[in-house]
Amino acid sequence: MNASEVPGTNGVPGRFSTMTKTGQVSKSVKPWPRKAAVFGASGGIGRALCEALAEGGCETIYAGSRSGEGPEGGAIRPFAFDLASEASIAAAADVMRSDPPEWIICATGVLTLPDGTGPERTYKRLDPAVMAQVFALNTIGPAMVAKHMLALMPRGEPSLFAALSARVGSISDNRLGGWHSYRASKSALNMLLKNFALEMARTHPESVIVGLHPGTVDSALSAPFQTGLPDGQLTPPRQAAKNLLAVLAGLGPEQSGRVFDFRGAEVEP
């Protein structure tokens, strides 16, 4: 199912429930979140997620970025946080404590570091400092967001936490090797999401915690690797956001702890 087939406002999902055993989205009834938080709102996917949430009728959207600036809109409430600073994440959670979001999306991640260091193509290029930076941003940062935001989720009510992962984090799907730090950091993230889902299920049975593979999106993250892509493989951020929201709107607690791609199919561990 693509976003254009999802009932709602401007192709954005409005009401769904669970997914079928084959991993495809199925129609049912589930309220669109009234309040949501997006960590990483200045990135291509994060900004598009905020805009799509607003178009879908979300009344309050906390939009987090390092600068504290975000998309414009009456429903959007920008806030500042640093993915490498737990204190800033805790402070952001405190701001939302009195009016917490029902959906939390961590739309963060790094493939190429700010100094231009890209993913390693061979084990001979492994560098402990580079690995530490990649894990800090792709694994530890989202884990700290979960640490402080999951505590805001109400017991006995539907809630959702999602983090951007990647298909290359799948061990069973790895047939090419390479990209060592990036692959390992996403695999570690997926394990943490599974752990969080198991723990939250004991006290928050209506919660959903998942990873998302957005596909190859036309963003700063993928820019250095877009050359030679087949026609149609590069997805605009707006369409990617709608795809992901359609998938999220179709998930139930029985899918918690898993990773899904932009089509709604499960990415095997």
Wavefront OBJ file of the C-alpha trace (Angstrom):
o trace
v 0.000 0.000 0.000
v 1.305 3.456 -0.786
v 0.310 6.737 0.784
v -2.014 7.679 -2.049
v -4.192 4.675 -1.172
v -4.495 5.590 2.497
v -7.712 7.344 3.521
v -7.120 10.621 5.280
v -6.200 14.207 4.571
v -4.103 14.801 1.442
v -3.078 11.167 1.268
v -1.996 11.059 4.927
v -3.425 8.171 6.963
v -6.329 9.040 9.210
v -7.562 5.846 10.895
v -6.027 2.405 10.957
v -5.580 -0.491 13.375
v -3.345 -3.520 12.920
v -1.350 -5.130 10.153
v -1.887 -8.540 8.660
v 0.361 -11.488 9.464
v 2.088 -10.981 6.131
v 3.167 -7.524 7.238
v 0.870 -5.492 5.018
v -1.244 -2.620 6.304
v -4.932 -3.438 6.778
v -7.887 -1.091 7.203
v -9.543 -0.753 10.603
v -10.069 1.911 13.240
v -7.303 3.648 15.122
v -7.308 7.340 16.021
v -4.739 9.592 14.463
v -2.485 10.940 17.245
v -3.537 14.295 18.576
v -0.003 14.989 19.793
v 3.331 13.862 18.384
v 7.028 14.583 18.834
v 9.674 14.388 16.121
v 13.319 14.383 17.161
v 15.383 15.430 14.142
v 12.898 17.853 12.614
v 15.517 19.788 10.655
v 16.461 16.798 8.475
v 14.779 15.955 5.210
v 12.625 13.140 6.593
v 12.041 14.776 9.976
v 10.793 18.035 8.489
v 8.541 16.144 6.088
v 7.156 14.062 8.951
v 6.226 17.213 10.876
v 4.496 18.676 7.849
v 2.634 15.452 7.072
v 1.514 15.092 10.685
v 0.140 18.625 10.571
v -1.668 17.921 7.297
v -3.146 14.797 8.863
v -4.773 16.773 11.645
v -2.282 16.338 14.477
v -3.037 19.164 16.885
v 0.374 19.480 18.545
v 3.713 18.544 16.993
v 6.862 18.982 19.053
v 9.612 19.485 16.462
v 13.109 19.009 17.826
v 16.382 20.056 16.232
v 19.812 21.111 17.372
v 19.138 24.728 16.446
v 15.670 24.773 17.950
v 14.247 25.801 14.592
v 11.737 23.730 12.702
v 8.998 23.749 10.088
v 6.451 26.518 10.345
v 2.838 25.882 11.221
v 0.312 26.579 13.933
v 0.474 23.046 15.314
v 4.276 22.867 15.360
v 6.186 23.661 18.536
v 9.945 23.773 17.915
v 12.375 22.788 20.664
v 16.138 22.425 20.889
v 18.044 19.257 21.727
v 21.450 17.760 21.045
v 21.445 14.052 20.240
v 24.871 13.763 21.872
v 23.701 15.409 25.118
v 21.505 13.406 27.440
v 20.891 16.524 29.551
v 19.348 18.332 26.574
v 17.138 15.329 25.792
v 15.996 15.154 29.418
v 15.222 18.877 29.344
v 13.152 18.447 26.176
v 11.182 15.628 27.804
v 10.507 17.812 30.832
v 8.984 20.461 28.575
v 6.516 17.874 27.243
v 5.765 16.209 30.561
v 2.582 18.157 31.268
v 1.209 17.557 27.770
v 3.012 14.458 26.442
v 2.836 13.234 22.851
v 1.087 9.999 21.925
v 3.548 9.342 19.107
v 7.317 9.842 19.360
v 9.465 9.553 16.245
v 13.242 9.677 16.357
v 14.113 10.777 12.823
v 17.849 11.009 13.395
v 20.885 9.227 12.035
v 24.237 9.619 10.337
v 25.929 7.806 7.471
v 28.665 10.305 6.632
v 30.220 12.262 9.496
v 30.455 16.078 9.353
v 34.147 15.883 8.461
v 33.295 13.850 5.366
v 34.236 10.437 6.731
v 31.929 7.941 5.056
v 31.072 4.299 5.728
v 33.982 1.849 5.691
v 34.122 -0.482 2.710
v 36.703 -2.751 4.373
v 37.669 -3.762 7.890
v 41.087 -2.232 7.179
v 39.516 1.235 7.428
v 37.993 0.760 10.875
v 38.778 3.608 13.248
v 37.674 3.511 16.898
v 36.988 7.249 17.023
v 34.802 7.096 13.921
v 32.971 4.041 15.235
v 32.303 5.820 18.525
v 30.805 8.825 16.727
v 28.573 6.668 14.539
v 27.312 4.645 17.493
v 26.785 7.826 19.536
v 24.461 9.242 16.885
v 22.785 6.115 15.505
v 22.414 4.024 18.655
v 23.117 5.850 21.904
v 21.306 9.059 20.976
v 17.999 7.352 20.085
v 18.372 5.194 23.206
v 18.583 8.333 25.342
v 15.506 9.733 23.608
v 13.703 6.505 24.479
v 14.977 6.597 28.063
v 13.411 9.977 28.736
v 10.389 9.885 26.413
v 9.042 6.384 27.097
v 8.526 7.442 30.699
v 5.942 9.951 29.478
v 3.769 7.313 27.819
v 0.480 6.746 29.681
v -0.309 3.255 30.915
v -3.352 1.574 29.454
v -3.565 3.904 26.459
v -2.222 3.541 22.906
v 1.201 5.077 22.368
v 3.972 4.710 19.824
v 7.741 5.157 19.693
v 9.538 4.767 16.368
v 13.138 5.275 15.348
v 14.621 5.412 11.868
v 16.653 2.288 11.298
v 17.903 0.730 8.029
v 17.624 -2.508 6.140
v 21.406 -2.808 6.218
v 21.089 -3.307 9.973
v 19.577 -6.725 9.296
v 22.088 -9.515 9.927
v 20.150 -12.112 7.932
v 19.849 -9.746 4.938
v 23.547 -8.837 4.867
v 25.031 -10.313 1.689
v 27.518 -7.612 0.735
v 29.368 -6.690 3.930
v 31.063 -3.330 4.330
v 29.647 -0.188 5.933
v 30.758 -1.746 9.210
v 30.013 1.005 11.725
v 26.723 2.025 10.129
v 25.447 -1.553 9.842
v 26.484 -2.424 13.393
v 25.011 0.765 14.867
v 21.631 0.069 13.253
v 21.721 -3.585 14.332
v 22.377 -2.416 17.879
v 19.529 0.075 17.636
v 17.171 -2.682 16.500
v 18.143 -4.807 19.497
v 17.489 -1.918 21.866
v 14.079 -1.307 20.317
v 13.228 -4.976 20.865
v 14.368 -4.722 24.487
v 12.335 -1.561 25.048
v 9.255 -3.196 23.511
v 9.495 -6.221 25.801
v 9.942 -4.066 28.882
v 7.170 -1.613 28.025
v 4.713 -4.416 27.231
v 4.732 -5.413 30.906
v 3.446 -2.049 32.083
v 2.110 -0.422 28.888
v 0.292 -3.177 26.972
v -1.043 -0.733 24.357
v 2.388 0.622 23.452
v 4.113 0.082 20.104
v 7.881 0.420 19.711
v 9.366 -0.157 16.257
v 12.170 0.620 13.868
v 11.555 2.000 10.375
v 13.461 1.534 7.130
v 12.493 4.557 4.994
v 14.137 3.403 1.780
v 16.537 5.626 -0.136
v 15.306 9.145 0.489
v 16.513 12.289 -1.257
v 18.184 13.817 1.781
v 21.575 14.980 3.034
v 22.242 11.511 4.442
v 21.952 9.778 1.066
v 23.306 12.604 -1.097
v 26.859 11.202 -1.433
v 25.482 7.834 -2.570
v 22.792 8.794 -5.085
v 24.937 8.483 -8.209
v 23.920 5.523 -10.321
v 20.672 4.779 -8.508
v 18.013 3.200 -10.755
v 15.169 5.460 -11.816
v 12.434 5.568 -9.239
v 14.561 4.321 -6.330
v 15.122 7.777 -4.831
v 12.074 8.886 -2.846
v 11.275 12.562 -2.140
v 11.105 13.310 1.617
v 7.424 14.249 1.465
v 6.471 10.902 -0.050
v 8.791 9.040 2.319
v 7.120 10.694 5.312
v 3.659 9.747 4.090
v 4.811 6.171 3.491
v 6.191 5.870 7.020
v 3.167 7.445 8.687
v 0.890 5.082 6.783
v 2.873 2.144 8.141
v 2.908 3.472 11.703
v -0.814 4.132 11.659
v -1.387 0.477 10.831
v 0.628 -1.017 13.692
v -0.662 -2.582 16.886
v 1.023 -3.918 20.048
v 1.480 -7.315 18.417
v 3.997 -5.736 16.009
v 5.985 -4.017 18.761
v 9.688 -4.735 18.829
v 10.027 -5.275 15.088
v 11.370 -3.276 12.138
v 9.236 -2.386 9.112
v 10.070 -0.902 5.763
v 8.251 1.913 4.000
v 5.875 -0.552 2.336
v 4.804 -2.081 5.663
v 6.784 -5.303 5.243
v 8.856 -6.577 8.142
v 12.631 -6.334 7.920
v 13.934 -9.589 9.362
v 16.600 -9.313 12.105
l 1 2 3 4 5 6 7 8 9 10 11 12 13 14 15 16 17 18 19 20 21 22 23 24 25 26 27 28 29 30 31 32 33 34 35 36 37 38 39 40 41 42 43 44 45 46 47 48 49 50 51 52 53 54 55 56 57 58 59 60 61 62 63 64 65 66 67 68 69 70 71 72 73 74 75 76 77 78 79 80 81 82 83 84 85 86 87 88 89 90 91 92 93 94 95 96 97 98 99 100 101 102 103 104 105 106 107 108 109 110 111 112 113 114 115 116 117 118 119 120 121 122 123 124 125 126 127 128 129 130 131 132 133 134 135 136 137 138 139 140 141 142 143 144 145 146 147 148 149 150 151 152 153 154 155 156 157 158 159 160 161 162 163 164 165 166 167 168 169 170 171 172 173 174 175 176 177 178 179 180 181 182 183 184 185 186 187 188 189 190 191 192 193 194 195 196 197 198 199 200 201 202 203 204 205 206 207 208 209 210 211 212 213 214 215 216 217 218 219 220 221 222 223 224 225 226 227 228 229 230 231 232 233 234 235 236 237 238 239 240 241 242 243 244 245 246 247 248 249 250 251 252 253 254 255 256 257 258 259 260 261 262 263 264 265 266 267 268 269
